[in-house]
Amino acid sequence: MTPPEFSVRRATVEDLGGLKQLWERARLQVLDLEKRLTEFQLAVTPDGDLLGAIGLQIVGKEGQIHSE
């Protein structure tokens, strides 16, 4: 069995630089998304390189994607 090429984890403050670059390239509102940092799940390589991110807002038993 081969090891996974990436893993998914919750964003931390250390990820903010890479996320800002993704958000700017996608022409998203960086200042608004920065406030929602912990809502993001990241796909990262085993070396820690950021591949992509998705923002999920959970309210009660419901959730919605707000950024990808």
N, C-alpha and C positions, 0 to 999 in steps of 0.2 A: 504494500500500500504506500502511495506517495504522500508526502506531507502536503498540507494545503498551501496554495500559492499566496493566500492572503487570509487575514483574520478580521473580525469585526469587533469593535469596542467603542465605548463611550468616549467622547471628546473630553480633553482636559485643557487646562491653561497652556500647557506646553505645545498643544496643537494649534494654537491661535494663529501663528504666523502662516502656516500652510493653509489653514482654512481661509484666511483673508485673501491669499492668492487665488484660491479656487473661486471664492465669491466675486472677486473683482473680474476675473476672466468670464464668469457667467453673468456679469453686470447686475449682481444682486446688491441690495442695500447692506453694506458691510457693517455700519454702525448699529443698525437694527438687529442683525444676526449675531453680532458680537455679544449682545445682552442675553442671547438664547443659547450660548455655547454648549451648555450641558444637555441640551435637547438633541444634539447631533450624535449620530452613530457613524463611525469611520471605518472604511476598508483600508487596511494597511498591510504592507508586505512584511515578511519575517524580519527584514532589516529596519522596519519602522517607517518606510516611505509611504506617504499618503496617496492612495489611489482614487478615492472618492468619498463623498459624505452625503448623508441624508438627514434632514431635520424632522423630528417627530414630536408633536405636541400631544400629550396624554392628559385628558380631563375626565376624571372618574373612570368609567369603563370604556370610554371611547378615545380614539386617537385619530390624528390626521397628519399627513405629510405636509409640511409647510415649505420645505426647500429641498432641492436635490441637485 
